[in-house]
Amino acid sequence: MVVQAYILIQTEVGKAANVAATIGQIKGVTLAEDVTGPYDVIVRAEARTVDELGKLVVAKIQAVEGITRTLTCPVVHL
């Protein structure tokens, strides 16, 4: 079973489309879309473990130019 999460991203003004396109190419990202509202990009990602998911977010996603803040929301199955 994989660990899945939604990552809510705020970007610099005018950078949402570029950020979404760049993140969409990262291995482990299954969806990256620019949206309106308090967040600029919503990403769905998956990894084998919580640790791998954390590394994906910190090392790969947060390294994308134009991102100012991220919020990671792991998917739970109740």
Secondary structure, DSSP 8 states (H G I E B T S, - for coil): --EEEEEEEEESTT-HHHHHHHHTTSTTEEEEEE-SSS-SEEEEEEESSHHHHHHIIIIIITTSTTEEEEEEEE----
